[in-house]
Amino acid sequence: MDVNILRSIVTVVTFIIFLRIVAWAWSSRNAESFEEAAQLPFNQDE
């Protein structure tokens, strides 16, 4: 196996992983938990 073929495979796999992470981050299922996490710095302990 040529090293350039291996590099190409690694690049494609990395790109697919990146796309899956982006899809997970923009998923509407996670919107509520992300919104809750975004508000944590503004919550004051009483």
PQR file with spaces between the fields and no chain letter, atoms N, CA, C, O and H, PARSE charges and radii, in Angstrom:
ATOM       1  N    MET     1       0.851   -1.172    0.000 -0.4000 1.5000
ATOM       2  CA   MET     1       0.000    0.000    0.000 -0.0000 2.0000
ATOM       3  C    MET     1       0.898    1.236    0.000  0.5500 1.7000
ATOM       4  O    MET     1       1.819    1.358    0.808 -0.5500 1.4000
ATOM       5  N    ASP     2       0.616    2.112   -0.890 -0.4000 1.5000
ATOM       6  CA   ASP     2       1.371    3.353   -1.006 -0.0000 2.0000
ATOM       7  C    ASP     2       1.003    4.295    0.142  0.5500 1.7000
ATOM       8  O    ASP     2      -0.140    4.301    0.598 -0.5500 1.4000
ATOM       9  H    ASP     2      -0.132    2.013   -1.546  0.4000 1.0000
ATOM      10  N    VAL     3       1.949    5.071    0.599 -0.4000 1.5000
ATOM      11  CA   VAL     3       1.706    5.984    1.715 -0.0000 2.0000
ATOM      12  C    VAL     3       0.668    7.049    1.344  0.5500 1.7000
ATOM      13  O    VAL     3      -0.057    7.524    2.218 -0.5500 1.4000
ATOM      14  H    VAL     3       2.878    5.066    0.229  0.4000 1.0000
ATOM      15  N    ASN     4       0.586    7.422    0.092 -0.4000 1.5000
ATOM      16  CA   ASN     4      -0.400    8.431   -0.320 -0.0000 2.0000
ATOM      17  C    ASN     4      -1.826    7.898   -0.246  0.5500 1.7000
ATOM      18  O    ASN     4      -2.755    8.650    0.048 -0.5500 1.4000
ATOM      19  H    ASN     4       1.175    7.036   -0.618  0.4000 1.0000
ATOM      20  N    ILE     5      -2.002    6.620   -0.506 -0.4000 1.5000
ATOM      21  CA   ILE     5      -3.328    6.015   -0.364 -0.0000 2.0000
ATOM      22  C    ILE     5      -3.730    6.005    1.107  0.5500 1.7000
ATOM      23  O    ILE     5      -4.878    6.299    1.440 -0.5500 1.4000
ATOM      24  H    ILE     5      -1.247    6.009   -0.744  0.4000 1.0000
ATOM      25  N    LEU     6      -2.805    5.675    1.973 -0.4000 1.5000
ATOM      26  CA   LEU     6      -3.073    5.691    3.409 -0.0000 2.0000
ATOM      27  C    LEU     6      -3.429    7.101    3.883  0.5500 1.7000
ATOM      28  O    LEU     6      -4.355    7.275    4.674 -0.5500 1.4000
ATOM      29  H    LEU     6      -1.872    5.436    1.702  0.4000 1.0000
ATOM      30  N    ARG     7      -2.703    8.091    3.408 -0.4000 1.5000
ATOM      31  CA   ARG     7      -3.006    9.483    3.768 -0.0000 2.0000
ATOM      32  C    ARG     7      -4.394    9.881    3.279  0.5500 1.7000
ATOM      33  O    ARG     7      -5.128   10.574    3.984 -0.5500 1.4000
ATOM      34  H    ARG     7      -1.950    7.949    2.765  0.4000 1.0000
ATOM      35  N    SER     8      -4.745    9.455    2.102 -0.4000 1.5000
ATOM      36  CA   SER     8      -6.072    9.771    1.560 -0.0000 2.0000
ATOM      37  C    SER     8      -7.172    9.135    2.396  0.5500 1.7000
ATOM      38  O    SER     8      -8.189    9.766    2.683 -0.5500 1.4000
ATOM      39  H    SER     8      -4.149    8.892    1.530  0.4000 1.0000
ATOM      40  N    ILE     9      -6.963    7.887    2.783 -0.4000 1.5000
ATOM      41  CA   ILE     9      -7.954    7.196    3.610 -0.0000 2.0000
ATOM      42  C    ILE     9      -8.109    7.896    4.955  0.5500 1.7000
ATOM      43  O    ILE     9      -9.229    8.095    5.427 -0.5500 1.4000
ATOM      44  H    ILE     9      -6.137    7.374    2.550  0.4000 1.0000
ATOM      45  N    VAL    10      -7.005    8.266    5.566 -0.4000 1.5000
ATOM      46  CA   VAL    10      -7.061    8.958    6.862 -0.0000 2.0000
ATOM      47  C    VAL    10      -7.761   10.307    6.712  0.5500 1.7000
ATOM      48  O    VAL    10      -8.529   10.698    7.591 -0.5500 1.4000
ATOM      49  H    VAL    10      -6.096    8.104    5.183  0.4000 1.0000
ATOM      50  N    THR    11      -7.514   11.011    5.634 -0.4000 1.5000
ATOM      51  CA   THR    11      -8.170   12.300    5.399 -0.0000 2.0000
ATOM      52  C    THR    11      -9.676   12.126    5.253  0.5500 1.7000
ATOM      53  O    THR    11     -10.448   12.889    5.835 -0.5500 1.4000
ATOM      54  H    THR    11      -6.890   10.693    4.921  0.4000 1.0000
ATOM      55  N    VAL    12     -10.097   11.139    4.488 -0.4000 1.5000
ATOM      56  CA   VAL    12     -11.529   10.904    4.283 -0.0000 2.0000
ATOM      57  C    VAL    12     -12.199   10.491    5.589  0.5500 1.7000
ATOM      58  O    VAL    12     -13.286   10.975    5.903 -0.5500 1.4000
ATOM      59  H    VAL    12      -9.471   10.519    4.015  0.4000 1.0000
ATOM      60  N    VAL    13     -11.574    9.613    6.346 -0.4000 1.5000
ATOM      61  CA   VAL    13     -12.146    9.176    7.629 -0.0000 2.0000
ATOM      62  C    VAL    13     -12.244   10.350    8.602  0.5500 1.7000
ATOM      63  O    VAL    13     -13.247   10.492    9.302 -0.5500 1.4000
ATOM      64  H    VAL    13     -10.691    9.219    6.091  0.4000 1.0000
ATOM      65  N    THR    14     -11.226   11.176    8.648 -0.4000 1.5000
ATOM      66  CA   THR    14     -11.251   12.346    9.526 -0.0000 2.0000
ATOM      67  C    THR    14     -12.349   13.313    9.121  0.5500 1.7000
ATOM      68  O    THR    14     -13.022   13.882    9.981 -0.5500 1.4000
ATOM      69  H    THR    14     -10.412   11.060    8.080  0.4000 1.0000
ATOM      70  N    PHE    15     -12.539   13.505    7.828 -0.4000 1.5000
ATOM      71  CA   PHE    15     -13.594   14.398    7.343 -0.0000 2.0000
ATOM      72  C    PHE    15     -14.973   13.852    7.705  0.5500 1.7000
ATOM      73  O    PHE    15     -15.862   14.614    8.085 -0.5500 1.4000
ATOM      74  H    PHE    15     -11.992   13.043    7.129  0.4000 1.0000
ATOM      75  N    ILE    16     -15.154   12.547    7.591 -0.4000 1.5000
ATOM      76  CA   ILE    16     -16.438   11.938    7.960 -0.0000 2.0000
ATOM      77  C    ILE    16     -16.699   12.109    9.452  0.5500 1.7000
ATOM      78  O    ILE    16     -17.822   12.409    9.856 -0.5500 1.4000
ATOM      79  H    ILE    16     -14.432   11.928    7.282  0.4000 1.0000
ATOM      80  N    ILE    17     -15.681   11.921   10.260 -0.4000 1.5000
ATOM      81  CA   ILE    17     -15.832   12.129   11.708 -0.0000 2.0000
ATOM      82  C    ILE    17     -16.189   13.584   11.997  0.5500 1.7000
ATOM      83  O    ILE    17     -17.049   13.855   12.835 -0.5500 1.4000
ATOM      84  H    ILE    17     -14.769   11.677    9.932  0.4000 1.0000
ATOM      85  N    PHE    18     -15.547   14.506   11.320 -0.4000 1.5000
ATOM      86  CA   PHE    18     -15.858   15.926   11.497 -0.0000 2.0000
ATOM      87  C    PHE    18     -17.315   16.209   11.146  0.5500 1.7000
ATOM      88  O    PHE    18     -18.004   16.914   11.883 -0.5500 1.4000
ATOM      89  H    PHE    18     -14.849   14.286   10.639  0.4000 1.0000
ATOM      90  N    LEU    19     -17.785   15.670   10.035 -0.4000 1.5000
ATOM      91  CA   LEU    19     -19.179   15.895    9.640 -0.0000 2.0000
ATOM      92  C    LEU    19     -20.157   15.311   10.647  0.5500 1.7000
ATOM      93  O    LEU    19     -21.210   15.896   10.902 -0.5500 1.4000
ATOM      94  H    LEU    19     -17.225   15.097    9.436  0.4000 1.0000
ATOM      95  N    ARG    20     -19.818   14.168   11.217 -0.4000 1.5000
ATOM      96  CA   ARG    20     -20.687   13.577   12.242 -0.0000 2.0000
ATOM      97  C    ARG    20     -20.738   14.427   13.504  0.5500 1.7000
ATOM      98  O    ARG    20     -21.794   14.552   14.125 -0.5500 1.4000
ATOM      99  H    ARG    20     -18.963   13.693   11.010  0.4000 1.0000
ATOM     100  N    ILE    21     -19.609   15.010   13.887 -0.4000 1.5000
ATOM     101  CA   ILE    21     -19.581   15.893   15.059 -0.0000 2.0000
ATOM     102  C    ILE    21     -20.411   17.140   14.803  0.5500 1.7000
ATOM     103  O    ILE    21     -21.147   17.583   15.685 -0.5500 1.4000
ATOM     104  H    ILE    21     -18.752   14.908   13.382  0.4000 1.0000
ATOM     105  N    VAL    22     -20.303   17.708   13.619 -0.4000 1.5000
ATOM     106  CA   VAL    22     -21.107   18.889   13.269 -0.0000 2.0000
ATOM     107  C    VAL    22     -22.591   18.539   13.283  0.5500 1.7000
ATOM     108  O    VAL    22     -23.400   19.304   13.808 -0.5500 1.4000
ATOM     109  H    VAL    22     -19.704   17.348   12.903  0.4000 1.0000
ATOM     110  N    ALA    23     -22.955   17.406   12.719 -0.4000 1.5000
ATOM     111  CA   ALA    23     -24.360   16.987   12.721 -0.0000 2.0000
ATOM     112  C    ALA    23     -24.865   16.774   14.140  0.5500 1.7000
ATOM     113  O    ALA    23     -26.005   17.121   14.450 -0.5500 1.4000
ATOM     114  H    ALA    23     -22.298   16.784   12.293  0.4000 1.0000
ATOM     115  N    TRP    24     -24.033   16.209   15.002 -0.4000 1.5000
ATOM     116  CA   TRP    24     -24.425   16.013   16.406 -0.0000 2.0000
ATOM     117  C    TRP    24     -24.622   17.353   17.109  0.5500 1.7000
ATOM     118  O    TRP    24     -25.568   17.526   17.878 -0.5500 1.4000
ATOM     119  H    TRP    24     -23.107   15.927   14.750  0.4000 1.0000
ATOM     120  N    ALA    25     -23.723   18.300   16.841 -0.4000 1.5000
ATOM     121  CA   ALA    25     -23.797   19.601   17.510 -0.0000 2.0000
ATOM     122  C    ALA    25     -25.025   20.393   17.071  0.5500 1.7000
ATOM     123  O    ALA    25     -25.596   21.133   17.871 -0.5500 1.4000
ATOM     124  H    ALA    25     -22.955   18.160   16.216  0.4000 1.0000
ATOM     125  N    TRP    26     -25.431   20.250   15.833 -0.4000 1.5000
ATOM     126  CA   TRP    26     -26.578   20.994   15.310 -0.0000 2.0000
ATOM     127  C    TRP    26     -27.874   20.212   15.408  0.5500 1.7000
ATOM     128  O    TRP    26     -28.908   20.681   14.934 -0.5500 1.4000
ATOM     129  H    TRP    26     -24.967   19.648   15.183  0.4000 1.0000
ATOM     130  N    SER    27     -27.845   19.039   16.007 -0.4000 1.5000
ATOM     131  CA   SER    27     -29.039   18.220   16.138 -0.0000 2.0000
ATOM     132  C    SER    27     -30.056   18.891   17.056  0.5500 1.7000
ATOM     133  O    SER    27     -29.700   19.438   18.100 -0.5500 1.4000
ATOM     134  H    SER    27     -27.004   18.658   16.392  0.4000 1.0000
ATOM     135  N    SER    28     -31.306   18.843   16.661 -0.4000 1.5000
ATOM     136  CA   SER    28     -32.348   19.467   17.480 -0.0000 2.0000
ATOM     137  C    SER    28     -32.575   18.694   18.778  0.5500 1.7000
ATOM     138  O    SER    28     -33.113   19.249   19.736 -0.5500 1.4000
ATOM     139  H    SER    28     -31.595   18.398   15.813  0.4000 1.0000
ATOM     140  N    ARG    29     -32.175   17.426   18.824 -0.4000 1.5000
ATOM     141  CA   ARG    29     -32.302   16.647   20.066 -0.0000 2.0000
ATOM     142  C    ARG    29     -31.457   17.245   21.180  0.5500 1.7000
ATOM     143  O    ARG    29     -31.837   17.184   22.349 -0.5500 1.4000
ATOM     144  H    ARG    29     -31.738   16.975   18.045  0.4000 1.0000
ATOM     145  N    ASN    30     -30.322   17.818   20.828 -0.4000 1.5000
ATOM     146  CA   ASN    30     -29.383   18.328   21.818 -0.0000 2.0000
ATOM     147  C    ASN    30     -29.589   19.807   22.132  0.5500 1.7000
ATOM     148  O    ASN    30     -28.906   20.350   23.000 -0.5500 1.4000
ATOM     149  H    ASN    30     -30.013   17.868   19.878  0.4000 1.0000
ATOM     150  N    ALA    31     -30.499   20.454   21.455 -0.4000 1.5000
ATOM     151  CA   ALA    31     -30.674   21.899   21.617 -0.0000 2.0000
ATOM     152  C    ALA    31     -31.015   22.277   23.064  0.5500 1.7000
ATOM     153  O    ALA    31     -30.478   23.250   23.595 -0.5500 1.4000
ATOM     154  H    ALA    31     -31.054   20.013   20.750  0.4000 1.0000
ATOM     155  N    GLU    32     -31.887   21.526   23.686 -0.4000 1.5000
ATOM     156  CA   GLU    32     -32.306   21.857   25.050 -0.0000 2.0000
ATOM     157  C    GLU    32     -31.142   21.738   26.041  0.5500 1.7000
ATOM     158  O    GLU    32     -30.951   22.620   26.878 -0.5500 1.4000
ATOM     159  H    GLU    32     -32.323   20.736   23.255  0.4000 1.0000
ATOM     160  N    SER    33     -30.385   20.680   25.954 -0.4000 1.5000
ATOM     161  CA   SER    33     -29.267   20.513   26.885 -0.0000 2.0000
ATOM     162  C    SER    33     -28.161   21.531   26.615  0.5500 1.7000
ATOM     163  O    SER    33     -27.506   21.996   27.548 -0.5500 1.4000
ATOM     164  H    SER    33     -30.540   19.963   25.274  0.4000 1.0000
ATOM     165  N    PHE    34     -27.951   21.879   25.346 -0.4000 1.5000
ATOM     166  CA   PHE    34     -26.954   22.905   25.036 -0.0000 2.0000
ATOM     167  C    PHE    34     -27.406   24.279   25.536  0.5500 1.7000
ATOM     168  O    PHE    34     -26.587   25.066   26.013 -0.5500 1.4000
ATOM     169  H    PHE    34     -28.483   21.501   24.588  0.4000 1.0000
ATOM     170  N    GLU    35     -28.687   24.567   25.432 -0.4000 1.5000
ATOM     171  CA   GLU    35     -29.207   25.842   25.919 -0.0000 2.0000
ATOM     172  C    GLU    35     -29.071   25.917   27.446  0.5500 1.7000
ATOM     173  O    GLU    35     -28.718   26.961   27.994 -0.5500 1.4000
ATOM     174  H    GLU    35     -29.353   23.928   25.045  0.4000 1.0000
ATOM     175  N    GLU    36     -29.348   24.827   28.107 -0.4000 1.5000
ATOM     176  CA   GLU    36     -29.189   24.775   29.563 -0.0000 2.0000
ATOM     177  C    GLU    36     -27.729   24.982   29.950  0.5500 1.7000
ATOM     178  O    GLU    36     -27.435   25.721   30.890 -0.5500 1.4000
ATOM     179  H    GLU    36     -29.635   23.979   27.662  0.4000 1.0000
ATOM     180  N    ALA    37     -26.829   24.346   29.246 -0.4000 1.5000
ATOM     181  CA   ALA    37     -25.402   24.499   29.530 -0.0000 2.0000
ATOM     182  C    ALA    37     -24.929   25.919   29.241  0.5500 1.7000
ATOM     183  O    ALA    37     -24.039   26.428   29.923 -0.5500 1.4000
ATOM     184  H    ALA    37     -27.067   23.746   28.483  0.4000 1.0000
ATOM     185  N    ALA    38     -25.514   26.557   28.241 -0.4000 1.5000
ATOM     186  CA   ALA    38     -25.122   27.928   27.905 -0.0000 2.0000
ATOM     187  C    ALA    38     -25.539   28.909   28.991  0.5500 1.7000
ATOM     188  O    ALA    38     -24.910   29.955   29.153 -0.5500 1.4000
ATOM     189  H    ALA    38     -26.237   26.144   27.687  0.4000 1.0000
ATOM     190  N    GLN    39     -26.586   28.586   29.734 -0.4000 1.5000
ATOM     191  CA   GLN    39     -27.082   29.485   30.773 -0.0000 2.0000
ATOM     192  C    GLN    39     -26.411   29.274   32.130  0.5500 1.7000
ATOM     193  O    GLN    39     -26.637   30.056   33.053 -0.5500 1.4000
ATOM     194  H    GLN    39     -27.097   27.736   29.603  0.4000 1.0000
ATOM     195  N    LEU    40     -25.597   28.239   32.265 -0.4000 1.5000
ATOM     196  CA   LEU    40     -24.956   27.946   33.544 -0.0000 2.0000
ATOM     197  C    LEU    40     -24.129   29.109   34.100  0.5500 1.7000
ATOM     198  O    LEU    40     -24.200   29.349   35.306 -0.5500 1.4000
ATOM     199  H    LEU    40     -25.413   27.604   31.515  0.4000 1.0000
ATOM     200  N    PRO    41     -23.363   29.835   33.312 -0.5600 1.5000
ATOM     201  CA   PRO    41     -22.581   30.938   33.897  0.2800 2.0000
ATOM     202  C    PRO    41     -23.440   32.066   34.454  0.5500 1.7000
ATOM     203  O    PRO    41     -22.986   32.839   35.298 -0.5500 1.4000
ATOM     204  N    PHE    42     -24.673   32.160   33.985 -0.4000 1.5000
ATOM     205  CA   PHE    42     -25.543   33.255   34.422 -0.0000 2.0000
ATOM     206  C    PHE    42     -26.422   32.901   35.603  0.5500 1.7000
ATOM     207  O    PHE    42     -27.051   33.777   36.195 -0.5500 1.4000
ATOM     208  H    PHE    42     -25.042   31.532   33.300  0.4000 1.0000
ATOM     209  N    ASN    43     -26.472   31.619   35.953 -0.4000 1.5000
ATOM     210  CA   ASN    43     -27.262   31.198   37.111 -0.0000 2.0000
ATOM     211  C    ASN    43     -26.513   31.562   38.386  0.5500 1.7000
ATOM     212  O    ASN    43     -25.318   31.301   38.521 -0.5500 1.4000
ATOM     213  H    ASN    43     -25.960   30.907   35.472  0.4000 1.0000
ATOM     214  N    GLN    44     -27.235   32.165   39.310 -0.4000 1.5000
ATOM     215  CA   GLN    44     -26.625   32.554   40.572 -0.0000 2.0000
ATOM     216  C    GLN    44     -27.063   31.576   41.663  0.5500 1.7000
ATOM     217  O    GLN    44     -28.235   31.218   41.774 -0.5500 1.4000
ATOM     218  H    GLN    44     -28.206   32.377   39.201  0.4000 1.0000
ATOM     219  N    ASP    45     -26.093   31.163   42.451 -0.4000 1.5000
ATOM     220  CA   ASP    45     -26.429   30.304   43.583 -0.0000 2.0000
ATOM     221  C    ASP    45     -27.009   31.159   44.679  0.5500 1.7000
ATOM     222  O    ASP    45     -26.510   32.244   44.978 -0.5500 1.4000
ATOM     223  H    ASP    45     -25.140   31.453   42.360  0.4000 1.0000
ATOM     224  N    GLU    46     -28.069   30.658   45.274 -0.4000 1.5000
ATOM     225  CA   GLU    46     -28.722   31.446   46.339 -0.0000 2.0000
ATOM     226  C    GLU    46     -28.478   30.863   47.687  0.5500 1.7000
ATOM     227  O    GLU    46     -28.954   31.400   48.688 -0.5500 1.4000
ATOM     228  H    GLU    46     -28.475   29.777   45.032  0.4000 1.0000
